[in-house]
Amino acid sequence: MSIVVGAVVTAVAVALAVTAMLLVRRRAPAGSRFSDGDRASGVFGVLATGFSVLLGFIVFLAFEAYDEARSGAEAEARVVVQQLETAQFLAPEVAAELSGELVCYARSVVTTEWEQMADGDLGNAVNPWGVEMYRTIRDVVPASDTEQSAYDRWMEQTADREDARQSRVHGAEGLIPLPLWLVLYVVSATVFVFLLFFADSAERVATQALLMGSVALVITLLLCLLAFFDHPHGHEVGKLSPTAMERTLVLLRLEAEAAGVEVDAPCDAAGDPLRTAPGG
């Protein structure tokens, strides 16, 4: 959920809640519909406290998942740069092939994968250039101690990159299950209905509007925040973007130029292969 959509939803929800309160107030008895206001306030306090604790805990867990996805994206981008350096200690033809595939991997993450994550369509798909790098390294037989060390290091970094990728794509299809959303909506509606019974024709309009509006505002904002964290990837303000991998693409080019390494990427700027398919 973008900030603009969240603001519109919040404004509409608060307006509807206040309107409902003022309409009910017209026919409400003086002193509200509760004969014992203190007892009703105590019950409402228990209801609101339980809801706020539940909602706050869920927001905290959702933010942790959001932060995990952000950290995973940064770690993945960092490992890609490290793998370019490691690849240069392998045989020249292998180093050239892996270097190009690393660039294609980064381009694919920035374009294709991020769009799929933003749309929630990534699913269990793997990065094709990760598969291609596996095919390239699979048949490598180190011919020296240096190549053996580089080979071992490459395999460790591949595992680190794949772990980081899993953290990055976590939550791309939504973090919060439907039953939990249903519970939150039902409890929110319960709080709203309970507040309507506090409608008091003897109270001023502004007081009644503030009573309902403030509660509706807080609940709606928290639900919007939860919806924002539920889908952390996207292009809106605050959403996770491929900034780290975009920076990595620049670093790959600069490091290759500084080391005098020519990187011939077998893909276009979007990470799509120049041939029919990677390895084809």
PASEBA-1860 file (N, C-alpha, C; in nm, 3 decimals):
! residues 280
1> MSIVVGAV> 0.084/-0.120/0.000/0.000/0.000/0.000/0.088/0.125/0.000 ~ 0.064/0.215/-0.095/0.142/0.337/-0.103/0.094/0.438/0.001 ~ 0.175/0.541/0.022/0.139/0.644/0.120/0.014/0.718/0.077 ~ 0.001/0.745/-0.053/-0.117/0.818/-0.102/-0.243/0.735/-0.080 ~ -0.238/0.608/-0.117/-0.354/0.520/-0.098/-0.387/0.508/0.051 ~ -0.283/0.495/0.134/-0.304/0.486/0.278/-0.370/0.610/0.334 ~ -0.328/0.728/0.284/-0.387/0.853/0.331/-0.533/0.864/0.291 ~ -0.563/0.823/0.168/-0.703/0.828/0.122/-0.789/0.731/0.201
9> VTAVAVAL> -0.740/0.609/0.221/-0.816/0.510/0.298/-0.841/0.559/0.440 ~ -0.737/0.616/0.501/-0.751/0.666/0.638/-0.853/0.779/0.647 ~ -0.845/0.873/0.552/-0.939/0.986/0.552/-1.083/0.938/0.534 ~ -1.103/0.844/0.442/-1.237/0.792/0.418/-1.289/0.716/0.540 ~ -1.205/0.633/0.600/-1.247/0.555/0.717/-1.284/0.645/0.833 ~ -1.202/0.748/0.859/-1.232/0.840/0.969/-1.360/0.918/0.941 ~ -1.377/0.962/0.816/-1.498/1.038/0.781/-1.624/0.952/0.798 ~ -1.618/0.827/0.754/-1.734/0.739/0.769/-1.764/0.710/0.916
17> AVTAMLLV> -1.659/0.688/0.995/-1.678/0.659/1.136/-1.740/0.777/1.210 ~ -1.689/0.896/1.182/-1.742/1.017/1.248/-1.886/1.041/1.205 ~ -1.913/1.021/1.076/-2.049/1.040/1.026/-2.146/0.944/1.094 ~ -2.105/0.818/1.105/-2.190/0.720/1.172/-2.215/0.759/1.317 ~ -2.114/0.807/1.385/-2.129/0.847/1.525/-2.228/0.962/1.538 ~ -2.218/1.059/1.451/-2.306/1.176/1.460/-2.449/1.140/1.423 ~ -2.466/1.045/1.331/-2.601/1.001/1.296/-2.666/0.926/1.413 ~ -2.590/0.839/1.477/-2.642/0.764/1.591/-2.671/0.859/1.707
25> RRRAPAGS> -2.589/0.964/1.719/-2.604/1.059/1.830/-2.739/1.129/1.828 ~ -2.797/1.145/1.710/-2.923/1.219/1.699/-3.034/1.153/1.781 ~ -3.032/1.020/1.785/-3.138/0.949/1.856/-3.088/0.884/1.985 ~ -2.967/0.913/2.020/-2.911/0.853/2.142/-2.964/0.926/2.266 ~ -2.985/0.856/2.375/-3.029/0.921/2.499/-2.915/1.000/2.562 ~ -2.949/1.093/2.646/-2.847/1.170/2.717/-2.769/1.078/2.810 ~ -2.637/1.088/2.804/-2.555/1.005/2.889/-2.514/0.874/2.826 ~ -2.544/0.856/2.698/-2.511/0.737/2.618/-2.612/0.625/2.647
33> RFSDGDRA> -2.599/0.515/2.577/-2.691/0.402/2.591/-2.654/0.311/2.708 ~ -2.542/0.340/2.771/-2.500/0.260/2.886/-2.554/0.323/3.013 ~ -2.616/0.241/3.097/-2.666/0.293/3.225/-2.551/0.316/3.323 ~ -2.444/0.238/3.307/-2.326/0.252/3.392/-2.206/0.281/3.302 ~ -2.178/0.409/3.286/-2.070/0.450/3.196/-1.933/0.402/3.241 ~ -1.910/0.400/3.373/-1.779/0.357/3.423/-1.753/0.210/3.390 ~ -1.857/0.127/3.407/-1.840/-0.015/3.376/-1.815/-0.033/3.226 ~ -1.888/0.041/3.142/-1.871/0.031/2.997/-1.731/0.077/2.957
41> SGVFGVLA> -1.684/0.183/3.022/-1.549/0.233/2.991/-1.443/0.129/3.028 ~ -1.466/0.059/3.139/-1.371/-0.045/3.179/-1.367/-0.159/3.079 ~ -1.486/-0.201/3.032/-1.491/-0.308/2.931/-1.423/-0.262/2.802 ~ -1.451/-0.138/2.762/-1.389/-0.086/2.640/-1.237/-0.079/2.656 ~ -1.191/-0.044/2.775/-1.046/-0.037/2.799/-0.980/-0.173/2.781 ~ -1.046/-0.278/2.833/-0.992/-0.413/2.816/-0.991/-0.452/2.669 ~ -1.099/-0.423/2.597/-1.110/-0.455/2.455/-1.003/-0.381/2.374 ~ -0.992/-0.252/2.397/-0.896/-0.171/2.321/-0.753/-0.209/2.353
49> TGFSVLLG> -0.725/-0.239/2.481/-0.589/-0.277/2.519/-0.548/-0.409/2.454 ~ -0.639/-0.507/2.458/-0.609/-0.636/2.395/-0.586/-0.621/2.246 ~ -0.668/-0.540/2.181/-0.653/-0.519/2.037/-0.522/-0.447/2.006 ~ -0.489/-0.346/2.084/-0.367/-0.270/2.057/-0.243/-0.355/2.079 ~ -0.244/-0.441/2.181/-0.130/-0.529/2.206/-0.113/-0.628/2.091 ~ -0.224/-0.688/2.047/-0.219/-0.783/1.935/-0.170/-0.714/1.808 ~ -0.226/-0.598/1.778/-0.188/-0.527/1.656/-0.043/-0.480/1.662 ~ -0.001/-0.430/1.778/0.137/-0.384/1.792/0.236/-0.498/1.776
57> FIVFLAFE> 0.202/-0.614/1.830/0.291/-0.730/1.818/0.303/-0.773/1.672 ~ 0.191/-0.772/1.600/0.194/-0.811/1.459/0.274/-0.711/1.377 ~ 0.258/-0.583/1.404/0.335/-0.481/1.333/0.484/-0.500/1.359 ~ 0.520/-0.532/1.482/0.660/-0.555/1.515/0.717/-0.672/1.436 ~ 0.643/-0.783/1.430/0.690/-0.899/1.355/0.697/-0.868/1.206 ~ 0.601/-0.794/1.154/0.603/-0.757/1.012/0.721/-0.668/0.981 ~ 0.755/-0.577/1.073/0.871/-0.490/1.050/1.000/-0.571/1.052 ~ 1.005/-0.673/1.139/1.124/-0.759/1.141/1.142/-0.830/1.008
65> AYDEARSG> 1.031/-0.879/0.949/1.038/-0.945/0.819/1.079/-0.844/0.711 ~ 1.029/-0.722/0.720/1.066/-0.615/0.627/1.216/-0.586/0.635 ~ 1.265/-0.578/0.757/1.407/-0.550/0.777/1.494/-0.667/0.731 ~ 1.443/-0.789/0.748/1.517/-0.907/0.702/1.529/-0.905/0.550 ~ 1.422/-0.867/0.480/1.427/-0.858/0.334/1.525/-0.750/0.290 ~ 1.527/-0.637/0.361/1.621/-0.530/0.327/1.765/-0.575/0.349 ~ 1.791/-0.639/0.463/1.926/-0.687/0.492/1.969/-0.794/0.391 ~ 1.874/-0.880/0.352/1.906/-0.983/0.253/1.945/-0.923/0.120
73> AEAEARVV> 1.875/-0.819/0.078/1.908/-0.754/-0.049/2.047/-0.692/-0.044 ~ 2.082/-0.632/0.068/2.215/-0.571/0.081/2.324/-0.677/0.085 ~ 2.299/-0.786/0.158/2.398/-0.893/0.167/2.418/-0.960/0.032 ~ 2.311/-0.982/-0.041/2.322/-1.044/-0.173/2.405/-0.958/-0.267 ~ 2.379/-0.828/-0.266/2.454/-0.738/-0.352/2.603/-0.737/-0.315 ~ 2.631/-0.742/-0.187/2.771/-0.742/-0.141/2.843/-0.869/-0.184 ~ 2.776/-0.983/-0.176/2.838/-1.110/-0.214/2.865/-1.116/-0.364 ~ 2.778/-1.056/-0.444/2.799/-1.055/-0.589/2.931/-0.986/-0.624
81> VQQLETAQ> 2.960/-0.875/-0.557/3.087/-0.806/-0.580/3.204/-0.893/-0.537 ~ 3.190/-0.958/-0.423/3.297/-1.046/-0.375/3.321/-1.162/-0.470 ~ 3.215/-1.213/-0.530/3.232/-1.325/-0.622/3.303/-1.284/-0.750 ~ 3.282/-1.161/-0.792/3.357/-1.114/-0.909/3.507/-1.116/-0.881 ~ 3.545/-1.075/-0.761/3.686/-1.075/-0.724/3.739/-1.219/-0.715 ~ 3.660/-1.306/-0.656/3.702/-1.445/-0.642/3.719/-1.512/-0.778 ~ 3.631/-1.481/-0.871/3.634/-1.545/-1.003/3.764/-1.519/-1.077 ~ 3.830/-1.408/-1.048/3.951/-1.373/-1.122/4.068/-1.465/-1.088
89> FLAPEVAA> 4.056/-1.545/-0.983/4.163/-1.637/-0.945/4.143/-1.777/-1.004 ~ 4.036/-1.792/-1.083/4.014/-1.917/-1.153/4.077/-1.910/-1.291 ~ 4.065/-2.017/-1.367/4.121/-2.018/-1.503/4.061/-1.902/-1.583 ~ 4.139/-1.839/-1.672/4.093/-1.718/-1.744/3.959/-1.736/-1.814 ~ 3.940/-1.849/-1.884/3.814/-1.866/-1.957/3.695/-1.882/-1.861 ~ 3.719/-1.948/-1.748/3.613/-1.962/-1.648/3.584/-1.828/-1.582 ~ 3.690/-1.753/-1.551/3.674/-1.623/-1.488/3.593/-1.529/-1.576 ~ 3.623/-1.530/-1.705/3.551/-1.442/-1.798/3.403/-1.479/-1.804
97> ELSGELVC> 3.374/-1.609/-1.808/3.235/-1.653/-1.818/3.158/-1.622/-1.691 ~ 3.218/-1.650/-1.575/3.150/-1.623/-1.449/3.130/-1.474/-1.427 ~ 3.228/-1.393/-1.466/3.216/-1.248/-1.449/3.098/-1.193/-1.527 ~ 3.083/-1.238/-1.652/2.970/-1.193/-1.732/2.838/-1.238/-1.675 ~ 2.835/-1.360/-1.625/2.711/-1.411/-1.567/2.674/-1.340/-1.437 ~ 2.773/-1.299/-1.361/2.746/-1.222/-1.239/2.680/-1.088/-1.273 ~ 2.729/-1.024/-1.377/2.668/-0.898/-1.420/2.523/-0.921/-1.463 ~ 2.500/-1.029/-1.537/2.364/-1.061/-1.581/2.274/-1.093/-1.461
105> YARSVVTT> 2.330/-1.160/-1.363/2.255/-1.193/-1.241/2.208/-1.063/-1.174 ~ 2.301/-0.968/-1.161/2.267/-0.841/-1.096/2.162/-0.765/-1.177 ~ 2.177/-0.763/-1.308/2.079/-0.694/-1.393/1.942/-0.759/-1.382 ~ 1.939/-0.891/-1.375/1.813/-0.963/-1.364/1.743/-0.932/-1.233 ~ 1.820/-0.922/-1.125/1.763/-0.888/-0.994/1.701/-0.750/-0.998 ~ 1.772/-0.653/-1.055/1.726/-0.514/-1.057/1.599/-0.497/-1.139 ~ 1.588/-0.570/-1.248/1.474/-0.551/-1.339/1.367/-0.659/-1.319 ~ 1.390/-0.776/-1.374/1.287/-0.880/-1.378/1.242/-0.924/-1.240
113> EWEQMADG> 1.337/-0.961/-1.153/1.299/-1.015/-1.022/1.228/-0.911/-0.937 ~ 1.277/-0.788/-0.940/1.216/-0.687/-0.853/1.074/-0.655/-0.898 ~ 1.052/-0.654/-1.029/0.916/-0.632/-1.078/0.824/-0.746/-1.035 ~ 0.875/-0.868/-1.042/0.795/-0.984/-1.001/0.765/-0.979/-0.851 ~ 0.862/-0.938/-0.770/0.838/-0.928/-0.627/0.738/-0.818/-0.596 ~ 0.748/-0.706/-0.666/0.654/-0.596/-0.643/0.511/-0.637/-0.677 ~ 0.497/-0.724/-0.779/0.364/-0.770/-0.821/0.320/-0.896/-0.746 ~ 0.411/-0.953/-0.664/0.379/-1.076/-0.593/0.375/-1.198/-0.682
121> DLGNAVNP> 0.449/-1.194/-0.794/0.445/-1.304/-0.892/0.572/-1.387/-0.896 ~ 0.665/-1.362/-0.805/0.793/-1.433/-0.813/0.776/-1.581/-0.781 ~ 0.696/-1.611/-0.680/0.673/-1.750/-0.642/0.801/-1.821/-0.603 ~ 0.819/-1.943/-0.653/0.938/-2.022/-0.623/1.040/-2.018/-0.738 ~ 1.028/-1.920/-0.824/1.118/-1.910/-0.939/1.262/-1.885/-0.894 ~ 1.355/-1.942/-0.967/1.497/-1.920/-0.939/1.552/-1.822/-1.040 ~ 1.662/-1.759/-1.005/1.727/-1.669/-1.099/1.799/-1.753/-1.204 ~ 1.768/-1.737/-1.333/1.830/-1.821/-1.436/1.981/-1.806/-1.443
129> WGVEMYRT> 2.032/-1.690/-1.404/2.177/-1.671/-1.410/2.246/-1.737/-1.292 ~ 2.174/-1.757/-1.183/2.229/-1.838/-1.075/2.246/-1.982/-1.120 ~ 2.148/-2.031/-1.197/2.157/-2.166/-1.252/2.272/-2.175/-1.353 ~ 2.287/-2.072/-1.434/2.393/-2.072/-1.534/2.532/-2.070/-1.470 ~ 2.546/-1.996/-1.361/2.676/-1.996/-1.291/2.705/-2.133/-1.231 ~ 2.601/-2.201/-1.185/2.621/-2.337/-1.134/2.669/-2.429/-1.245 ~ 2.610/-2.415/-1.362/2.652/-2.499/-1.475/2.797/-2.470/-1.514 ~ 2.834/-2.344/-1.504/2.971/-2.306/-1.541/3.073/-2.362/-1.443
137> IRDVVPAS> 3.045/-2.350/-1.314/3.142/-2.391/-1.213/3.141/-2.542/-1.191 ~ 3.031/-2.608/-1.232/3.015/-2.751/-1.205/3.128/-2.835/-1.265 ~ 3.171/-2.800/-1.386/3.271/-2.880/-1.457/3.413/-2.829/-1.438 ~ 3.431/-2.732/-1.350/3.565/-2.676/-1.328/3.648/-2.772/-1.244 ~ 3.770/-2.798/-1.289/3.866/-2.879/-1.213/3.986/-2.791/-1.183 ~ 4.002/-2.747/-1.058/4.114/-2.658/-1.023/4.249/-2.721/-1.061 ~ 4.334/-2.639/-1.123/4.464/-2.690/-1.169/4.579/-2.646/-1.080 ~ 4.551/-2.568/-0.978/4.657/-2.520/-0.888/4.598/-2.494/-0.752
145> DTEQSAYD> 4.686/-2.471/-0.655/4.639/-2.442/-0.519/4.557/-2.313/-0.517 ~ 4.600/-2.215/-0.597/4.528/-2.088/-0.602/4.387/-2.108/-0.655 ~ 4.376/-2.185/-0.763/4.244/-2.212/-0.820/4.158/-2.295/-0.725 ~ 4.219/-2.387/-0.655/4.144/-2.468/-0.559/4.088/-2.381/-0.448 ~ 4.173/-2.289/-0.398/4.127/-2.199/-0.293/4.015/-2.109/-0.343 ~ 4.031/-2.059/-0.467/3.927/-1.972/-0.525/3.798/-2.051/-0.548 ~ 3.813/-2.175/-0.590/3.696/-2.261/-0.613/3.619/-2.283/-0.483 ~ 3.690/-2.314/-0.377/3.626/-2.335/-0.247/3.557/-2.208/-0.199
153> RWMEQTAD> 3.627/-2.096/-0.217/3.571/-1.969/-0.174/3.447/-1.934/-0.255 ~ 3.450/-1.963/-0.384/3.335/-1.936/-0.470/3.212/-2.013/-0.422 ~ 3.233/-2.139/-0.388/3.121/-2.221/-0.344/3.062/-2.168/-0.213 ~ 3.148/-2.122/-0.122/3.099/-2.063/0.003/3.019/-1.936/-0.024 ~ 3.071/-1.854/-0.114/3.002/-1.729/-0.145/2.870/-1.755/-0.218 ~ 2.865/-1.860/-0.297/2.740/-1.896/-0.364/2.633/-1.931/-0.262 ~ 2.672/-2.009/-0.161/2.577/-2.044/-0.054/2.531/-1.918/0.019 ~ 2.624/-1.826/0.046/2.588/-1.700/0.113/2.493/-1.618/0.026
161> REDARQSR> 2.520/-1.614/-0.104/2.434/-1.537/-0.194/2.294/-1.596/-0.200 ~ 2.284/-1.727/-0.205/2.154/-1.791/-0.211/2.075/-1.771/-0.081 ~ 2.144/-1.776/0.033/2.076/-1.749/0.160/2.025/-1.605/0.164 ~ 2.108/-1.511/0.117/2.068/-1.371/0.115/1.949/-1.350/0.021 ~ 1.950/-1.420/-0.091/1.838/-1.408/-0.185/1.709/-1.458/-0.122 ~ 1.716/-1.567/-0.048/1.597/-1.618/0.019/1.541/-1.516/0.118 ~ 1.631/-1.448/0.188/1.586/-1.343/0.280/1.523/-1.228/0.203 ~ 1.581/-1.195/0.088/1.528/-1.084/0.008/1.388/-1.112/-0.044
169> VHGAEGLI> 1.365/-1.231/-0.094/1.236/-1.262/-0.156/1.131/-1.302/-0.052 ~ 1.174/-1.317/0.074/1.078/-1.355/0.179/0.971/-1.247/0.193 ~ 0.849/-1.288/0.187/0.739/-1.193/0.204/0.694/-1.126/0.076 ~ 0.753/-1.165/-0.039/0.713/-1.101/-0.165/0.566/-1.126/-0.197 ~ 0.511/-1.237/-0.149/0.372/-1.269/-0.176/0.282/-1.241/-0.056 ~ 0.336/-1.170/0.044/0.256/-1.136/0.161/0.303/-1.210/0.285 ~ 0.314/-1.139/0.394/0.365/-1.197/0.518/0.255/-1.241/0.613 ~ 0.139/-1.176/0.606/0.034/-1.198/0.705/-0.074/-1.288/0.645
177> PLPLWLVL> -0.105/-1.400/0.709/-0.206/-1.492/0.656/-0.346/-1.434/0.663 ~ -0.434/-1.483/0.577/-0.572/-1.434/0.569/-0.647/-1.445/0.702 ~ -0.638/-1.557/0.776/-0.712/-1.564/0.903/-0.676/-1.452/1.000 ~ -0.549/-1.412/1.001/-0.509/-1.304/1.090/-0.569/-1.172/1.047 ~ -0.574/-1.149/0.915/-0.640/-1.027/0.866/-0.788/-1.027/0.908 ~ -0.853/-1.142/0.895/-0.995/-1.150/0.931/-1.016/-1.118/1.078 ~ -0.928/-1.169/1.164/-0.938/-1.141/1.307/-0.923/-0.992/1.334 ~ -0.826/-0.930/1.269/-0.803/-0.787/1.289/-0.923/-0.705/1.243
185> YVVSATVF> -0.982/-0.742/1.130/-1.097/-0.667/1.080/-1.218/-0.685/1.172 ~ -1.240/-0.806/1.221/-1.354/-0.832/1.310/-1.339/-0.755/1.441 ~ -1.218/-0.757/1.497/-1.196/-0.684/1.623/-1.209/-0.534/1.601 ~ -1.161/-0.485/1.488/-1.174/-0.342/1.456/-1.322/-0.303/1.447 ~ -1.400/-0.387/1.381/-1.543/-0.360/1.370/-1.610/-0.363/1.507 ~ -1.565/-0.454/1.593/-1.621/-0.463/1.729/-1.594/-0.336/1.808 ~ -1.472/-0.285/1.797/-1.438/-0.159/1.865/-1.525/-0.046/1.812 ~ -1.545/-0.042/1.680/-1.626/0.063/1.619/-1.771/0.058/1.670
193> VFLLFFAD> -1.830/-0.062/1.670/-1.969/-0.076/1.716/-1.980/-0.040/1.865 ~ -1.881/-0.082/1.945/-1.883/-0.052/2.088/-1.883/0.099/2.109 ~ -1.804/0.170/2.029/-1.797/0.316/2.045/-1.930/0.382/2.010 ~ -2.003/0.325/1.916/-2.132/0.385/1.879/-2.228/0.388/1.997 ~ -2.214/0.295/2.091/-2.301/0.292/2.209/-2.264/0.403/2.309 ~ -2.151/0.471/2.283/-2.115/0.587/2.365/-2.174/0.715/2.308 ~ -2.252/0.705/2.200/-2.316/0.824/2.143/-2.404/0.890/2.249 ~ -2.390/1.020/2.263/-2.457/1.093/2.372/-2.512/1.223/2.315
201> SAERVATQ> -2.644/1.234/2.312/-2.706/1.354/2.257/-2.678/1.477/2.343 ~ -2.640/1.456/2.468/-2.612/1.569/2.556/-2.471/1.625/2.534 ~ -2.384/1.547/2.470/-2.248/1.592/2.442/-2.246/1.680/2.317 ~ -2.146/1.766/2.308/-2.132/1.850/2.191/-2.090/1.766/2.070 ~ -2.121/1.815/1.952/-2.089/1.744/1.828/-1.937/1.724/1.816 ~ -1.861/1.827/1.848/-1.716/1.819/1.835/-1.658/1.711/1.926 ~ -1.712/1.700/2.045/-1.664/1.601/2.141/-1.690/1.459/2.090 ~ -1.812/1.437/2.041/-1.846/1.305/1.989/-1.764/1.270/1.864
209> ALLMGSVA> -1.743/1.371/1.779/-1.662/1.348/1.658/-1.518/1.314/1.694 ~ -1.466/1.382/1.795/-1.329/1.355/1.838/-1.318/1.216/1.899 ~ -1.419/1.177/1.976/-1.418/1.045/2.039/-1.405/0.934/1.935 ~ -1.491/0.940/1.833/-1.487/0.837/1.730/-1.371/0.856/1.633 ~ -1.346/0.980/1.594/-1.243/1.006/1.493/-1.103/0.968/1.536 ~ -1.071/0.994/1.664/-0.936/0.963/1.711/-0.911/0.812/1.713 ~ -1.010/0.736/1.759/-0.995/0.590/1.762/-0.989/0.533/1.621 ~ -1.077/0.581/1.533/-1.077/0.533/1.395/-0.946/0.568/1.325
217> LVITLLLC> -0.891/0.684/1.354/-0.765/0.726/1.292/-0.651/0.633/1.333 ~ -0.640/0.607/1.462/-0.530/0.523/1.511/-0.540/0.381/1.455 ~ -0.660/0.323/1.461/-0.676/0.185/1.413/-0.649/0.175/1.263 ~ -0.702/0.271/1.187/-0.682/0.267/1.041/-0.536/0.287/1.004 ~ -0.468/0.377/1.072/-0.326/0.399/1.043/-0.244/0.274/1.071 ~ -0.274/0.207/1.182/-0.199/0.086/1.215/-0.226/-0.026/1.114 ~ -0.351/-0.039/1.070/-0.383/-0.140/0.970/-0.317/-0.108/0.836 ~ -0.312/0.021/0.802/-0.243/0.061/0.678/-0.093/0.034/0.689
225> LLAFFDHP> -0.038/0.059/0.806/0.105/0.030/0.827/0.132/-0.118/0.813 ~ 0.041/-0.198/0.865/0.055/-0.343/0.855/0.046/-0.387/0.709 ~ -0.045/-0.328/0.633/-0.058/-0.360/0.491/0.068/-0.319/0.415 ~ 0.131/-0.210/0.457/0.256/-0.165/0.394/0.367/-0.268/0.416 ~ 0.382/-0.314/0.540/0.487/-0.412/0.570/0.455/-0.550/0.511 ~ 0.327/-0.577/0.486/0.288/-0.708/0.434/0.346/-0.733/0.295 ~ 0.362/-0.626/0.218/0.423/-0.636/0.085/0.537/-0.533/0.079 ~ 0.657/-0.573/0.124/0.766/-0.476/0.140/0.831/-0.428/0.011
233> HGHEVGKL> 0.813/-0.501/-0.101/0.880/-0.464/-0.224/0.790/-0.379/-0.313 ~ 0.849/-0.288/-0.385/0.771/-0.204/-0.476/0.847/-0.080/-0.516 ~ 0.774/0.016/-0.570/0.837/0.139/-0.619/0.784/0.263/-0.546 ~ 0.690/0.241/-0.452/0.636/0.355/-0.379/0.734/0.400/-0.271 ~ 0.706/0.517/-0.215/0.790/0.572/-0.109/0.793/0.477/0.010 ~ 0.914/0.444/0.057/0.929/0.357/0.171/0.940/0.210/0.138 ~ 0.898/0.169/0.019/0.909/0.030/-0.020/1.056/-0.005/-0.049 ~ 1.087/-0.133/-0.037/1.222/-0.178/-0.067/1.246/-0.168/-0.217
241> SPTAMERT> 1.357/-0.111/-0.257/1.394/-0.097/-0.398/1.531/-0.159/-0.419 ~ 1.567/-0.191/-0.544/1.695/-0.258/-0.571/1.815/-0.165/-0.567 ~ 1.818/-0.074/-0.472/1.926/0.023/-0.464/2.062/-0.044/-0.445 ~ 2.068/-0.145/-0.356/2.196/-0.211/-0.328/2.250/-0.281/-0.452 ~ 2.163/-0.350/-0.526/2.210/-0.420/-0.646/2.242/-0.323/-0.758 ~ 2.173/-0.212/-0.765/2.208/-0.108/-0.864/2.347/-0.053/-0.834 ~ 2.375/-0.033/-0.705/2.509/0.012/-0.667/2.613/-0.094/-0.702 ~ 2.575/-0.220/-0.686/2.667/-0.329/-0.718/2.702/-0.331/-0.866
249> LVLLRLEA> 2.606/-0.304/-0.952/2.634/-0.300/-1.096/2.739/-0.194/-1.129 ~ 2.731/-0.081/-1.059/2.832/0.024/-1.078/2.968/-0.023/-1.027 ~ 2.967/-0.087/-0.910/3.093/-0.137/-0.853/3.156/-0.245/-0.940 ~ 3.074/-0.331/-0.998/3.127/-0.435/-1.086/3.200/-0.374/-1.204 ~ 3.140/-0.271/-1.261/3.204/-0.204/-1.375/3.333/-0.134/-1.334 ~ 3.329/-0.063/-1.222/3.447/0.011/-1.178/3.561/-0.082/-1.138 ~ 3.529/-0.191/-1.068/3.633/-0.284/-1.027/3.694/-0.356/-1.146 ~ 3.610/-0.391/-1.243/3.662/-0.456/-1.363/3.755/-0.363/-1.440
257> EAAGVEVD> 3.717/-0.236/-1.448/3.803/-0.139/-1.518/3.933/-0.117/-1.442 ~ 3.926/-0.109/-1.310/4.046/-0.085/-1.230/4.142/-0.204/-1.238 ~ 4.087/-0.325/-1.249/4.171/-0.444/-1.255/4.211/-0.481/-1.397 ~ 4.162/-0.405/-1.493/4.194/-0.435/-1.631/4.125/-0.560/-1.682 ~ 4.009/-0.593/-1.622/3.935/-0.713/-1.662/3.823/-0.672/-1.756 ~ 3.814/-0.740/-1.868/3.707/-0.711/-1.964/3.591/-0.806/-1.938 ~ 3.477/-0.750/-1.903/3.358/-0.830/-1.873/3.263/-0.823/-1.991 ~ 3.238/-0.938/-2.050/3.146/-0.948/-2.164/3.019/-1.017/-2.117
265> APCDAAGD> 2.919/-0.939/-2.080/2.795/-0.995/-2.026/2.710/-1.053/-2.138 ~ 2.668/-1.178/-2.124/2.585/-1.242/-2.228/2.436/-1.209/-2.214 ~ 2.407/-1.084/-2.184/2.267/-1.043/-2.165/2.253/-0.896/-2.198 ~ 2.129/-0.851/-2.211/2.105/-0.709/-2.235/2.095/-0.635/-2.102 ~ 2.058/-0.508/-2.108/2.054/-0.425/-1.987/1.949/-0.471/-1.887 ~ 1.849/-0.547/-1.933/1.744/-0.596/-1.845/1.775/-0.733/-1.788 ~ 1.893/-0.789/-1.824/1.930/-0.920/-1.775/1.875/-1.035/-1.858 ~ 1.812/-1.004/-1.970/1.761/-1.110/-2.057/1.875/-1.162/-2.144
273> PLRTAPGG> 1.884/-1.294/-2.164/1.995/-1.351/-2.241/1.994/-1.303/-2.386 ~ 2.114/-1.288/-2.442/2.126/-1.248/-2.581/2.095/-1.363/-2.675 ~ 2.101/-1.486/-2.619/2.062/-1.601/-2.697/1.928/-1.651/-2.646 ~ 1.885/-1.765/-2.693/1.750/-1.815/-2.662/1.728/-1.831/-2.513 ~ 1.828/-1.890/-2.445/1.818/-1.911/-2.300/1.956/-1.931/-2.246 ~ 1.981/-1.900/-2.118/2.110/-1.923/-2.060/2.154/-2.067/-2.077 ~ 2.274/-2.084/-2.126/2.328/-2.217/-2.145/2.285/-2.278/-2.277 ~ 2.197/-2.210/-2.355/2.148/-2.264/-2.480/2.228/-2.218/-2.597
END
